[in-house]
Amino acid sequence: MAAGERINLGQKLASFAEHWHPKLVDTIDDYEIKVVKLMGDFIWHRHAEADELFLVLNGALRMDFRDRQVSVAAGEMIVVPRGVEHKPYAEQECEILLLERRGVINTGDAPAGALTRGQLERI
Amino acid sequence: MAAGERINLGQKLASFAEHWHPKLVDTIDDYEIKVVKLMGDFIWHRHAEADELFLVLNGALRMDFRDRQVSVAAGEMIVVPRGVEHKPYAEQECEILLLERRGVINTGDAPAGALTRGQLERI
């Protein structure tokens, strides 16, 4: 599935506007490489069996855990460990590269709702 | 193994100077997230069973394949598909985030040599 082609992340991000809607840009083995725009509050959730990489490309992300908050700015990253409850938050629009195993649902163990994205669009 | 901590990639890259020597910064599931500085020519090799993600953080990388060359600048990425012979090249120093499954050797199927890095230092 990996393409062996150059992917410009800024161009990919410029091709859509909606928030909290990850788009697939490539795969590596069984992992999906996605870009997503965040703004405001997501929901609390966890992924029982999967770590999740957030790499900030533009803006700043705040990753809330139940016991602490971690600010992550452009050029910084955080891996949320499997099983750990978390809630991404962005005071202003923030652009992210997201990497996780294929099939991981963005809202994790939370009940599926308006923010849940199952099938991903590839851009 | 994932830490749940913010990692500043620029700070990690500023902590060492050598070229072609990947440093481990975090893990996601069984995958290693590494930073590396490139300059000049690497060697031709392939990874029979592993795709390999190169995300350029600073500078520009040229990924040589046997039938083409792909230029990848800061903010761009390329996934080299498993089994495909490739040779990274950087005319000037280039800083990269590298992601691949744990245990993948940087020189792939090429005979181990001066550029081969087995055990990775975590920084």
gemmi code that builds the backbone of each chain (N, CA, C; Angstrom):
import gemmi

chains = {
    "A": [
        ("MET", (0.831, -1.205, 0.000), (0.000, 0.000, 0.000), (0.869, 1.261, 0.000)),
        ("ALA", (2.063, 1.176, 0.599), (2.932, 2.357, 0.613), (3.289, 2.711, -0.819)),
        ("ALA", (3.328, 4.007, -1.086), (3.353, 4.451, -2.470), (4.743, 4.744, -3.008)),
        ("GLY", (5.704, 5.045, -2.145), (7.009, 5.447, -2.635), (7.013, 6.793, -3.324)),
        ("GLU", (6.015, 7.615, -3.024), (5.912, 8.945, -3.633), (6.079, 10.026, -2.564)),
        ("ARG", (6.559, 11.188, -3.003), (6.639, 12.325, -2.093), (5.234, 12.785, -1.722)),
        ("ILE", (5.044, 13.048, -0.443), (3.767, 13.594, 0.033), (4.050, 14.906, 0.740)),
        ("ASN", (3.409, 15.981, 0.251), (3.554, 17.290, 0.884), (2.422, 17.462, 1.887)),
        ("LEU", (2.775, 17.478, 3.156), (1.740, 17.479, 4.204), (0.954, 18.784, 4.213)),
        ("GLY", (1.625, 19.906, 3.938), (0.923, 21.188, 3.883), (-0.113, 21.215, 2.769)),
        ("GLN", (0.254, 20.666, 1.612), (-0.724, 20.608, 0.506), (-1.904, 19.723, 0.875)),
        ("LYS", (-1.636, 18.613, 1.518), (-2.732, 17.732, 1.932), (-3.652, 18.472, 2.899)),
        ("LEU", (-3.062, 19.168, 3.850), (-3.873, 19.877, 4.846), (-4.654, 21.032, 4.221)),
        ("ALA", (-4.107, 21.624, 3.175), (-4.800, 22.738, 2.513), (-5.992, 22.261, 1.689)),
        ("SER", (-6.125, 20.966, 1.526), (-7.173, 20.451, 0.645), (-8.505, 20.193, 1.354)),
        ("PHE", (-8.559, 20.454, 2.640), (-9.833, 20.290, 3.366), (-9.857, 21.269, 4.534)),
        ("ALA", (-11.058, 21.456, 5.097), (-11.227, 22.467, 6.136), (-11.772, 21.914, 7.454)),
        ("GLU", (-12.447, 20.782, 7.418), (-13.171, 20.359, 8.617), (-12.235, 19.896, 9.729)),
        ("HIS", (-12.733, 20.013, 10.939), (-11.965, 19.645, 12.126), (-12.313, 18.229, 12.581)),
        ("TRP", (-11.335, 17.589, 13.229), (-11.544, 16.271, 13.856), (-11.922, 15.201, 12.836)),
        ("HIS", (-11.440, 15.348, 11.608), (-11.792, 14.393, 10.568), (-10.502, 13.933, 9.889)),
        ("PRO", (-9.854, 12.915, 10.436), (-8.558, 12.488, 9.897), (-8.686, 12.011, 8.446)),
        ("LYS", (-7.682, 12.339, 7.645), (-7.600, 11.910, 6.244), (-6.346, 11.058, 6.097)),
        ("LEU", (-6.489, 9.969, 5.387), (-5.369, 9.055, 5.171), (-4.465, 9.591, 4.068)),
        ("VAL", (-3.177, 9.679, 4.320), (-2.256, 10.120, 3.265), (-1.323, 9.003, 2.785)),
        ("ASP", (-1.061, 8.013, 3.632), (-0.209, 6.898, 3.202), (-0.285, 5.819, 4.281)),
        ("THR", (0.336, 4.694, 4.011), (0.419, 3.636, 5.014), (1.865, 3.178, 5.108)),
        ("ILE", (2.203, 2.639, 6.272), (3.496, 1.989, 6.463), (3.201, 0.672, 7.169)),
        ("ASP", (3.475, -0.452, 6.503), (3.052, -1.767, 6.995), (1.548, -1.688, 7.282)),
        ("ASP", (1.138, -2.048, 8.482), (-0.289, -2.021, 8.818), (-0.685, -0.741, 9.552)),
        ("TYR", (0.095, 0.287, 9.374), (-0.178, 1.539, 10.081), (-0.644, 2.605, 9.104)),
        ("GLU", (-1.533, 3.453, 9.588), (-2.074, 4.537, 8.774), (-1.429, 5.858, 9.169)),
        ("ILE", (-1.002, 6.601, 8.161), (-0.453, 7.942, 8.360), (-1.540, 8.912, 7.924)),
        ("LYS", (-1.969, 9.748, 8.856), (-3.114, 10.618, 8.616), (-2.749, 12.053, 8.933)),
        ("VAL", (-3.470, 12.986, 8.335), (-3.405, 14.383, 8.763), (-4.792, 14.764, 9.251)),
        ("VAL", (-4.815, 15.687, 10.210), (-6.100, 16.103, 10.787), (-5.959, 17.527, 11.324)),
        ("LYS", (-7.040, 18.282, 11.228), (-7.101, 19.622, 11.828), (-7.933, 19.537, 13.101)),
        ("LEU", (-7.413, 20.117, 14.147), (-8.105, 20.099, 15.436), (-8.495, 21.522, 15.807)),
        ("MET", (-9.625, 21.669, 16.447), (-9.989, 22.947, 17.057), (-11.009, 22.672, 18.136)),
        ("GLY", (-10.745, 23.223, 19.314), (-11.651, 23.020, 20.442), (-11.382, 21.688, 21.122)),
        ("ASP", (-12.450, 21.153, 21.695), (-12.353, 19.979, 22.563), (-12.773, 18.716, 21.834)),
        ("PHE", (-12.004, 17.647, 22.008), (-12.449, 16.319, 21.578), (-13.155, 15.672, 22.770)),
        ("ILE", (-13.308, 14.370, 22.763), (-13.946, 13.696, 23.895), (-12.932, 12.792, 24.584)),
        ("TRP", (-13.189, 12.515, 25.842), (-12.348, 11.574, 26.576), (-12.513, 10.169, 26.000)),
        ("HIS", (-11.387, 9.495, 25.780), (-11.452, 8.125, 25.286), (-10.097, 7.464, 25.506)),
        ("ARG", (-10.065, 6.173, 25.261), (-8.783, 5.446, 25.306), (-8.801, 4.367, 24.227)),
        ("HIS", (-7.610, 3.933, 23.835), (-7.459, 2.824, 22.885), (-6.779, 1.693, 23.654)),
        ("ALA", (-7.548, 0.637, 23.931), (-7.044, -0.398, 24.840), (-5.771, -1.051, 24.318)),
        ("GLU", (-5.667, -1.202, 23.000), (-4.603, -2.036, 22.423), (-3.665, -1.274, 21.504)),
        ("ALA", (-3.723, 0.041, 21.491), (-2.936, 0.764, 20.494), (-2.358, 2.053, 21.060)),
        ("ASP", (-1.058, 2.240, 20.872), (-0.450, 3.542, 21.099), (-0.822, 4.449, 19.927)),
        ("GLU", (-0.671, 5.757, 20.143), (-1.128, 6.719, 19.136), (-0.128, 7.880, 19.103)),
        ("LEU", (0.411, 8.142, 17.908), (1.388, 9.226, 17.740), (0.722, 10.485, 17.219)),
        ("PHE", (0.928, 11.594, 17.920), (0.509, 12.919, 17.479), (1.770, 13.749, 17.244)),
        ("LEU", (1.967, 14.191, 16.002), (3.089, 15.081, 15.669), (2.475, 16.396, 15.196)),
        ("VAL", (2.804, 17.493, 15.887), (2.179, 18.780, 15.567), (2.944, 19.446, 14.429)),
        ("LEU", (2.225, 19.770, 13.353), (2.827, 20.412, 12.178), (2.640, 21.921, 12.223)),
        ("ASN", (1.493, 22.370, 12.683), (1.213, 23.810, 12.819), (0.327, 24.020, 14.029)),
        ("GLY", (0.589, 25.127, 14.742), (-0.229, 25.448, 15.896), (0.223, 24.701, 17.129)),
        ("ALA", (-0.687, 24.528, 18.057), (-0.361, 23.871, 19.320), (-1.542, 23.040, 19.784)),
        ("LEU", (-1.203, 21.882, 20.303), (-2.162, 20.916, 20.828), (-1.970, 20.849, 22.340)),
        ("ARG", (-3.077, 20.694, 23.053), (-2.956, 20.348, 24.478), (-3.544, 18.960, 24.650)),
        ("MET", (-2.717, 18.021, 25.144), (-3.214, 16.675, 25.396), (-3.573, 16.583, 26.869)),
        ("ASP", (-4.857, 16.409, 27.124), (-5.307, 16.277, 28.505), (-5.306, 14.807, 28.905)),
        ("PHE", (-4.675, 14.539, 30.041), (-4.805, 13.241, 30.694), (-5.583, 13.477, 31.986)),
        ("ARG", (-6.025, 12.443, 32.661), (-6.844, 12.642, 33.858), (-6.051, 13.326, 34.969)),
        ("ASP", (-4.732, 13.165, 34.936), (-3.920, 13.709, 36.026), (-3.000, 14.849, 35.604)),
        ("ARG", (-3.019, 15.238, 34.324), (-2.088, 16.278, 33.871), (-2.461, 16.715, 32.469)),
        ("GLN", (-1.862, 17.830, 32.045), (-2.029, 18.319, 30.675), (-0.635, 18.492, 30.085)),
        ("VAL", (-0.492, 18.164, 28.798), (0.796, 18.299, 28.123), (0.592, 19.178, 26.890)),
        ("SER", (1.305, 20.303, 26.832), (1.236, 21.175, 25.664), (2.250, 20.711, 24.634)),
        ("VAL", (1.813, 20.627, 23.384), (2.665, 20.110, 22.312), (2.574, 21.098, 21.148)),
        ("ALA", (3.681, 21.747, 20.845), (3.697, 22.785, 19.805), (4.251, 22.219, 18.505)),
        ("ALA", (4.211, 23.030, 17.456), (4.748, 22.622, 16.155), (6.198, 22.173, 16.317)),
        ("GLY", (6.532, 21.054, 15.703), (7.878, 20.494, 15.827), (8.024, 19.574, 17.026)),
        ("GLU", (6.932, 19.397, 17.748), (6.950, 18.490, 18.895), (5.945, 17.351, 18.658)),
        ("MET", (6.105, 16.285, 19.413), (5.226, 15.119, 19.281), (4.955, 14.504, 20.645)),
        ("ILE", (3.917, 13.689, 20.671), (3.629, 12.915, 21.881), (3.037, 11.574, 21.449)),
        ("VAL", (3.467, 10.520, 22.124), (2.832, 9.217, 21.928), (1.929, 8.964, 23.127)),
        ("VAL", (0.639, 8.809, 22.873), (-0.299, 8.469, 23.940), (-0.275, 6.952, 24.097)),
        ("PRO", (0.118, 6.468, 25.270), (0.230, 5.015, 25.439), (-1.140, 4.342, 25.433)),
        ("ARG", (-1.169, 3.111, 24.942), (-2.403, 2.312, 24.949), (-3.001, 2.280, 26.351)),
        ("GLY", (-4.323, 2.298, 26.396), (-5.012, 2.138, 27.678), (-5.135, 3.401, 28.501)),
        ("VAL", (-4.499, 4.460, 28.068), (-4.479, 5.697, 28.864), (-5.558, 6.653, 28.342)),
        ("GLU", (-6.444, 7.080, 29.231), (-7.521, 7.988, 28.845), (-6.935, 9.355, 28.494)),
        ("HIS", (-7.427, 9.922, 27.414), (-6.895, 11.209, 26.969), (-7.965, 11.979, 26.208)),
        ("LYS", (-7.714, 13.276, 26.077), (-8.634, 14.163, 25.364), (-7.808, 15.267, 24.705)),
        ("PRO", (-7.673, 15.231, 23.388), (-6.982, 16.325, 22.701), (-7.824, 17.610, 22.778)),
        ("TYR", (-7.124, 18.719, 22.851), (-7.768, 20.036, 22.876), (-6.867, 21.014, 22.134)),
        ("ALA", (-7.474, 21.914, 21.365), (-6.696, 22.964, 20.684), (-7.447, 24.275, 20.824)),
        ("GLU", (-6.780, 25.243, 21.424), (-7.436, 26.538, 21.637), (-7.655, 27.236, 20.296)),
        ("GLN", (-6.654, 27.107, 19.405), (-6.792, 27.609, 18.036), (-6.530, 26.440, 17.085)),
        ("GLU", (-6.872, 26.630, 15.833), (-6.727, 25.509, 14.897), (-5.288, 24.984, 14.894)),
        ("CYS", (-5.185, 23.718, 14.865), (-3.904, 23.023, 15.002), (-3.871, 21.900, 13.971)),
        ("GLU", (-2.725, 21.727, 13.311), (-2.604, 20.699, 12.271), (-1.634, 19.616, 12.736)),
        ("ILE", (-2.065, 18.396, 12.545), (-1.407, 17.246, 13.163), (-1.132, 16.160, 12.135)),
        ("LEU", (-0.006, 15.487, 12.286), (0.189, 14.179, 11.656), (-0.098, 13.135, 12.729)),
        ("LEU", (-0.923, 12.158, 12.364), (-1.384, 11.143, 13.297), (-0.955, 9.793, 12.737)),
        ("LEU", (-0.439, 8.935, 13.578), (-0.048, 7.610, 13.110), (-0.507, 6.575, 14.119)),
        ("GLU", (-1.219, 5.577, 13.630), (-1.679, 4.489, 14.488), (-2.001, 3.284, 13.622)),
        ("ARG", (-2.170, 2.150, 14.267), (-2.433, 0.912, 13.546), (-3.754, 1.012, 12.795)),
        ("ARG", (-3.804, 0.424, 11.630), (-5.004, 0.425, 10.813), (-6.208, -0.065, 11.631)),
        ("GLY", (-7.311, 0.608, 11.497), (-8.539, 0.158, 12.135), (-8.796, 0.765, 13.501)),
        ("VAL", (-7.828, 1.499, 14.041), (-8.062, 2.172, 15.315), (-9.082, 3.295, 15.073)),
        ("ILE", (-10.119, 3.315, 15.867), (-11.183, 4.316, 15.717), (-10.834, 5.542, 16.561)),
        ("ASN", (-11.054, 6.718, 15.987), (-10.588, 7.938, 16.646), (-11.203, 8.170, 18.027)),
        ("THR", (-12.429, 7.701, 18.226), (-13.061, 7.921, 19.531), (-12.867, 6.740, 20.488)),
        ("GLY", (-12.041, 5.774, 20.088), (-11.629, 4.703, 20.991), (-12.796, 3.975, 21.623)),
        ("ASP", (-12.779, 3.891, 22.969), (-13.799, 3.142, 23.710), (-15.036, 3.983, 24.026)),
        ("ALA", (-15.035, 5.244, 23.625), (-16.216, 6.082, 23.880), (-17.344, 5.635, 22.950)),
        ("PRO", (-18.604, 5.828, 23.342), (-19.705, 5.454, 22.452), (-19.575, 6.199, 21.127)),
        ("ALA", (-19.832, 5.510, 20.008), (-19.741, 6.165, 18.698), (-20.703, 7.355, 18.663)),
        ("GLY", (-20.230, 8.458, 18.105), (-21.056, 9.660, 18.090), (-20.676, 10.544, 16.926)),
        ("ALA", (-21.018, 11.818, 17.027), (-20.832, 12.758, 15.920), (-19.360, 12.886, 15.519)),
        ("LEU", (-18.466, 12.666, 16.466), (-17.043, 12.840, 16.168), (-16.394, 11.557, 15.634)),
        ("THR", (-17.089, 10.444, 15.693), (-16.504, 9.162, 15.303), (-16.323, 9.082, 13.790)),
        ("ARG", (-15.142, 8.701, 13.372), (-14.845, 8.515, 11.944), (-14.408, 7.082, 11.745)),
        ("GLY", (-15.202, 6.304, 11.046), (-14.858, 4.919, 10.771), (-14.015, 4.846, 9.507)),
        ("GLN", (-14.670, 4.761, 8.376), (-13.980, 4.689, 7.090), (-13.263, 6.017, 6.811)),
        ("LEU", (-11.989, 5.941, 6.504), (-11.223, 7.156, 6.252), (-11.150, 7.444, 4.770)),
        ("GLU", (-11.233, 8.713, 4.432), (-11.005, 9.156, 3.060), (-9.503, 9.272, 2.832)),
        ("ARG", (-9.032, 8.771, 1.687), (-7.617, 8.957, 1.344), (-7.496, 10.183, 0.446)),
        ("ILE", (-6.601, 11.076, 0.772), (-6.440, 12.312, -0.006), (-5.057, 12.366, -0.604)),
    ],
    "B": [
        ("MET", (6.018, 1.052, 26.473), (7.280, 1.754, 26.170), (7.018, 3.207, 25.799)),
        ("ALA", (5.864, 3.479, 25.187), (5.549, 4.868, 24.856), (5.456, 5.673, 26.146)),
        ("ALA", (5.914, 6.900, 26.096), (6.146, 7.641, 27.325), (5.012, 8.576, 27.704)),
        ("GLY", (4.197, 9.007, 26.739), (3.173, 9.989, 27.064), (3.729, 11.348, 27.400)),
        ("GLU", (4.948, 11.618, 26.966), (5.587, 12.908, 27.239), (5.821, 13.666, 25.945)),
        ("ARG", (5.854, 14.984, 26.044), (6.179, 15.813, 24.883), (7.628, 15.587, 24.483)),
        ("ILE", (7.849, 15.446, 23.193), (9.210, 15.326, 22.664), (9.425, 16.427, 21.652)),
        ("ASN", (10.442, 17.244, 21.901), (10.785, 18.321, 20.970), (11.851, 17.795, 20.006)),
        ("LEU", (11.485, 17.652, 18.751), (12.387, 17.001, 17.790), (13.616, 17.857, 17.511)),
        ("GLY", (13.436, 19.181, 17.488), (14.575, 20.077, 17.280), (15.597, 19.949, 18.402)),
        ("GLN", (15.115, 19.872, 19.634), (16.040, 19.704, 20.758), (16.769, 18.367, 20.664)),
        ("LYS", (16.053, 17.335, 20.294), (16.706, 16.024, 20.149), (17.799, 16.088, 19.084)),
        ("LEU", (17.475, 16.733, 17.959), (18.451, 16.806, 16.862), (19.650, 17.674, 17.227)),
        ("ALA", (19.420, 18.661, 18.089), (20.521, 19.544, 18.488), (21.486, 18.853, 19.452)),
        ("SER", (21.114, 17.670, 19.936), (21.918, 17.023, 20.965), (23.007, 16.116, 20.391)),
        ("PHE", (23.087, 16.023, 19.069), (24.153, 15.206, 18.478), (24.522, 15.781, 17.116)),
        ("ALA", (25.650, 15.347, 16.585), (26.156, 15.943, 15.346), (26.388, 14.921, 14.233)),
        ("GLU", (26.565, 13.660, 14.568), (27.002, 12.707, 13.551), (25.910, 12.399, 12.536)),
        ("HIS", (26.371, 12.029, 11.354), (25.462, 11.716, 10.254), (25.208, 10.210, 10.170)),
        ("TRP", (24.046, 9.869, 9.643), (23.683, 8.466, 9.364), (23.661, 7.608, 10.613)),
        ("HIS", (23.324, 8.223, 11.737), (23.330, 7.490, 12.998), (21.998, 7.743, 13.698)),
        ("PRO", (20.969, 6.958, 13.397), (19.638, 7.214, 13.968), (19.640, 7.081, 15.493)),
        ("LYS", (18.878, 7.962, 16.134), (18.712, 7.935, 17.592), (17.238, 7.699, 17.881)),
        ("LEU", (16.981, 6.839, 18.822), (15.606, 6.512, 19.195), (15.042, 7.606, 20.101)),
        ("VAL", (13.848, 8.124, 19.770), (13.229, 9.132, 20.643), (11.966, 8.611, 21.328)),
        ("ASP", (11.290, 7.648, 20.753), (10.101, 7.080, 21.392), (9.702, 5.833, 20.601)),
        ("THR", (8.693, 5.140, 21.125), (8.158, 3.989, 20.400), (6.643, 4.112, 20.334)),
        ("ILE", (6.068, 3.500, 19.313), (4.614, 3.366, 19.223), (4.344, 1.909, 18.869)),
        ("ASP", (3.661, 1.185, 19.777), (3.520, -0.262, 19.637), (4.923, -0.853, 19.399)),
        ("ASP", (5.103, -1.608, 18.337), (6.412, -2.225, 18.081), (7.231, -1.424, 17.083)),
        ("TYR", (6.935, -0.167, 16.955), (7.634, 0.682, 15.997), (8.523, 1.682, 16.714)),
        ("GLU", (9.641, 1.977, 16.056), (10.605, 2.914, 16.624), (10.516, 4.246, 15.893)),
        ("ILE", (10.455, 5.313, 16.674), (10.471, 6.676, 16.137), (11.872, 7.215, 16.382)),
        ("LYS", (12.541, 7.582, 15.294), (13.944, 7.952, 15.376), (14.171, 9.301, 14.710)),
        ("VAL", (15.218, 9.992, 15.104), (15.680, 11.152, 14.359), (17.084, 10.848, 13.856)),
        ("VAL", (17.405, 11.433, 12.709), (18.717, 11.164, 12.114), (19.116, 12.351, 11.242)),
        ("LYS", (20.422, 12.631, 11.216), (20.976, 13.645, 10.317), (21.637, 12.940, 9.140)),
        ("LEU", (21.334, 13.415, 7.970), (21.894, 12.829, 6.748), (22.787, 13.853, 6.067)),
        ("MET", (23.860, 13.373, 5.478), (24.648, 14.227, 4.601), (25.441, 13.335, 3.662)),
        ("GLY", (25.359, 13.648, 2.366), (26.061, 12.842, 1.375), (25.260, 11.606, 1.013)),
        ("ASP", (25.985, 10.577, 0.655), (25.395, 9.366, 0.092), (25.313, 8.242, 1.116)),
        ("PHE", (24.208, 7.546, 1.142), (24.111, 6.307, 1.896), (24.438, 5.153, 0.933)),
        ("ILE", (24.075, 3.958, 1.252), (24.338, 2.830, 0.355), (23.014, 2.261, -0.155)),
        ("TRP", (23.082, 1.615, -1.291), (21.909, 0.923, -1.823), (21.551, -0.248, -0.925)),
        ("HIS", (20.268, -0.351, -0.602), (19.806, -1.481, 0.212), (18.292, -1.578, 0.082)),
        ("ARG", (17.764, -2.661, 0.623), (16.306, -2.813, 0.706), (15.967, -3.520, 2.017)),
        ("HIS", (14.713, -3.360, 2.433), (14.200, -4.057, 3.616), (13.096, -4.982, 3.118)),
        ("ALA", (13.377, -6.282, 3.114), (12.460, -7.220, 2.460), (11.070, -7.191, 3.080)),
        ("GLU", (10.998, -6.978, 4.383), (9.722, -7.161, 5.094), (9.203, -5.907, 5.758)),
        ("ALA", (9.767, -4.751, 5.461), (9.366, -3.557, 6.224), (9.310, -2.325, 5.331)),
        ("ASP", (8.171, -1.608, 5.402), (8.109, -0.263, 4.844), (8.873, 0.678, 5.778)),
        ("GLU", (9.236, 1.846, 5.253), (10.084, 2.759, 6.022), (9.625, 4.189, 5.728)),
        ("LEU", (9.288, 4.922, 6.790), (8.815, 6.305, 6.648), (9.948, 7.294, 6.887)),
        ("PHE", (10.156, 8.193, 5.941), (11.084, 9.313, 6.068), (10.267, 10.599, 6.039)),
        ("LEU", (10.305, 11.359, 7.116), (9.637, 12.663, 7.176), (10.733, 13.712, 7.353)),
        ("VAL", (10.834, 14.642, 6.404), (11.922, 15.618, 6.442), (11.541, 16.784, 7.356)),
        ("LEU", (12.372, 17.037, 8.353), (12.129, 18.121, 9.307), (12.882, 19.387, 8.915)),
        ("ASN", (14.096, 19.237, 8.417), (14.901, 20.370, 7.954), (15.753, 19.933, 6.780)),
        ("GLY", (15.903, 20.846, 5.809), (16.733, 20.530, 4.663), (15.957, 19.751, 3.614)),
        ("ALA", (16.688, 19.034, 2.807), (16.057, 18.285, 1.720), (16.790, 16.966, 1.516)),
        ("LEU", (16.013, 15.953, 1.272), (16.487, 14.585, 1.042), (16.217, 14.242, -0.414)),
        ("ARG", (17.121, 13.498, -1.013), (16.795, 12.899, -2.310), (16.772, 11.386, -2.126)),
        ("MET", (15.627, 10.770, -2.434), (15.552, 9.317, -2.325), (15.766, 8.746, -3.715)),
        ("ASP", (16.866, 8.042, -3.860), (17.179, 7.404, -5.143), (16.585, 6.008, -5.183)),
        ("PHE", (15.852, 5.730, -6.250), (15.428, 4.373, -6.577), (16.178, 3.976, -7.841)),
        ("ARG", (16.133, 2.728, -8.232), (16.907, 2.301, -9.404), (16.378, 2.949, -10.682)),
        ("ASP", (15.107, 3.345, -10.675), (14.503, 3.891, -11.894), (14.104, 5.353, -11.793)),
        ("ARG", (14.360, 5.997, -10.646), (13.937, 7.394, -10.499), (14.519, 7.968, -9.229)),
        ("GLN", (14.423, 9.289, -9.111), (14.845, 9.985, -7.894), (13.666, 10.826, -7.413)),
        ("VAL", (13.476, 10.885, -6.110), (12.380, 11.686, -5.549), (12.980, 12.671, -4.553)),
        ("SER", (12.760, 13.966, -4.800), (13.224, 14.997, -3.872), (12.164, 15.222, -2.807)),
        ("VAL", (12.595, 15.259, -1.567), (11.667, 15.392, -0.442), (12.192, 16.506, 0.452)),
        ("ALA", (11.442, 17.599, 0.544), (11.876, 18.771, 1.307), (11.213, 18.797, 2.678)),
        ("ALA", (11.616, 19.739, 3.505), (11.026, 19.892, 4.835), (9.511, 20.022, 4.714)),
        ("GLY", (8.802, 19.311, 5.552), (7.341, 19.296, 5.502), (6.783, 18.251, 4.545)),
        ("GLU", (7.692, 17.499, 3.954), (7.272, 16.427, 3.050), (7.760, 15.081, 3.605)),
        ("MET", (7.152, 14.016, 3.116), (7.512, 12.667, 3.567), (7.457, 11.695, 2.402)),
        ("ILE", (8.088, 10.557, 2.617), (7.992, 9.464, 1.646), (8.028, 8.149, 2.415)),
        ("VAL", (7.201, 7.210, 1.999), (7.282, 5.854, 2.532), (7.953, 4.997, 1.469)),
        ("VAL", (9.093, 4.421, 1.815), (9.772, 3.490, 0.914), (9.150, 2.118, 1.121)),
        ("PRO", (8.529, 1.572, 0.080), (7.858, 0.280, 0.253), (8.859, -0.859, 0.485)),
        ("ARG", (8.420, -1.842, 1.229), (9.242, -3.031, 1.481), (9.721, -3.644, 0.164)),
        ("GLY", (10.929, -4.128, 0.188), (11.436, -4.843, -0.972), (11.998, -3.970, -2.067)),
        ("VAL", (11.854, -2.666, -1.936), (12.284, -1.755, -3.001), (13.673, -1.202, -2.666)),
        ("GLU", (14.585, -1.395, -3.599), (15.948, -0.919, -3.391), (15.960, 0.611, -3.395)),
        ("HIS", (16.693, 1.187, -2.460), (16.724, 2.648, -2.357), (18.050, 3.098, -1.757)),
        ("LYS", (18.346, 4.383, -1.959), (19.573, 4.984, -1.425), (19.271, 6.436, -1.093)),
        ("PRO", (19.200, 6.769, 0.198), (19.024, 8.176, 0.570), (20.291, 8.968, 0.241)),
        ("TYR", (20.080, 10.229, -0.150), (21.183, 11.141, -0.453), (20.774, 12.530, -0.014)),
        ("ALA", (21.721, 13.272, 0.553), (21.454, 14.667, 0.926), (22.649, 15.506, 0.509)),
        ("GLU", (22.398, 16.483, -0.350), (23.485, 17.342, -0.825), (24.021, 18.198, 0.316)),
        ("GLN", (23.098, 18.681, 1.164), (23.489, 19.399, 2.377), (22.839, 18.690, 3.559)),
        ("GLU", (23.301, 19.019, 4.756), (22.766, 18.305, 5.921), (21.248, 18.393, 5.973)),
        ("CYS", (20.638, 17.322, 6.298), (19.190, 17.163, 6.271), (18.772, 16.428, 7.540)),
        ("GLU", (17.696, 16.882, 8.163), (17.246, 16.263, 9.407), (15.907, 15.564, 9.173)),
        ("ILE", (15.818, 14.361, 9.659), (14.739, 13.444, 9.309), (14.117, 12.823, 10.556)),
        ("LEU", (12.827, 12.620, 10.511), (12.166, 11.684, 11.429), (11.972, 10.395, 10.652)),
        ("LEU", (12.354, 9.297, 11.268), (12.341, 7.987, 10.637), (11.451, 7.078, 11.489)),
        ("LEU", (10.595, 6.332, 10.829), (9.734, 5.408, 11.588), (9.709, 4.066, 10.879)),
        ("GLU", (9.993, 3.023, 11.634), (9.948, 1.664, 11.080), (9.831, 0.671, 12.232)),
        ("ARG", (9.498, -0.552, 11.870), (9.298, -1.572, 12.891), (10.594, -1.820, 13.659)),
        ("ARG", (10.456, -2.102, 14.931), (11.607, -2.380, 15.791), (12.470, -3.469, 15.175)),
        ("GLY", (13.767, -3.257, 15.198), (14.680, -4.289, 14.738), (15.093, -4.166, 13.284)),
        ("VAL", (14.462, -3.259, 12.550), (14.881, -3.064, 11.159), (16.262, -2.405, 11.170)),
        ("ILE", (17.178, -2.987, 10.431), (18.554, -2.485, 10.388), (18.669, -1.466, 9.258)),
        ("ASN", (19.361, -0.358, 9.544), (19.366, 0.759, 8.589), (19.966, 0.392, 7.236)),
        ("THR", (20.892, -0.540, 7.203), (21.497, -0.908, 5.925), (20.807, -2.114, 5.267)),
        ("GLY", (19.695, -2.556, 5.856), (18.851, -3.568, 5.214), (19.612, -4.815, 4.836)),
        ("ASP", (19.501, -5.193, 3.556), (20.102, -6.438, 3.063), (21.546, -6.244, 2.598)),
        ("ALA", (22.053, -5.022, 2.698), (23.456, -4.790, 2.308), (24.374, -5.400, 3.372)),
        ("PRO", (25.593, -5.803, 2.984), (26.516, -6.361, 3.983), (26.758, -5.333, 5.095)),
        ("ALA", (26.766, -5.785, 6.349), (27.010, -4.870, 7.468), (28.349, -4.180, 7.262)),
        ("GLY", (28.376, -2.887, 7.511), (29.597, -2.119, 7.283), (29.647, -0.910, 8.186)),
        ("ALA", (30.471, 0.055, 7.794), (30.714, 1.226, 8.642), (29.435, 2.004, 8.930)),
        ("LEU", (28.473, 1.941, 8.028), (27.242, 2.722, 8.213), (26.172, 1.962, 9.000)),
        ("THR", (26.387, 0.682, 9.238), (25.362, -0.131, 9.887), (25.245, 0.230, 11.371)),
        ("ARG", (24.014, 0.468, 11.809), (23.740, 0.743, 13.221), (22.789, -0.319, 13.738)),
        ("GLY", (23.255, -1.151, 14.634), (22.404, -2.175, 15.218), (21.674, -1.613, 16.428)),
        ("GLN", (22.307, -1.686, 17.563), (21.717, -1.179, 18.803), (21.598, 0.343, 18.719)),
        ("LEU", (20.402, 0.850, 18.980), (20.180, 2.299, 18.912), (20.292, 2.937, 20.284)),
        ("GLU", (20.895, 4.116, 20.300), (20.907, 4.916, 21.515), (19.591, 5.663, 21.638)),
        ("ARG", (19.014, 5.661, 22.818), (17.803, 6.453, 23.052), (18.211, 7.809, 23.621)),
        ("ILE", (17.703, 8.866, 23.025), (18.081, 10.213, 23.485), (16.847, 10.938, 23.994)),
    ],
}
model = gemmi.Model(1)
for chain_id, residues in chains.items():
    chain = gemmi.Chain(chain_id)
    for i, (resn, *xyz) in enumerate(residues, 1):
        res = gemmi.Residue()
        res.name, res.seqid = resn, gemmi.SeqId(i, " ")
        for name, pos in zip(("N", "CA", "C"), xyz):
            atom = gemmi.Atom()
            atom.name, atom.element = name, gemmi.Element(name[0])
            atom.pos, atom.b_iso = gemmi.Position(*pos), 0.0
            res.add_atom(atom)
        chain.add_residue(res)
    model.add_chain(chain)
structure = gemmi.Structure()
structure.add_model(model)
structure.setup_entities()
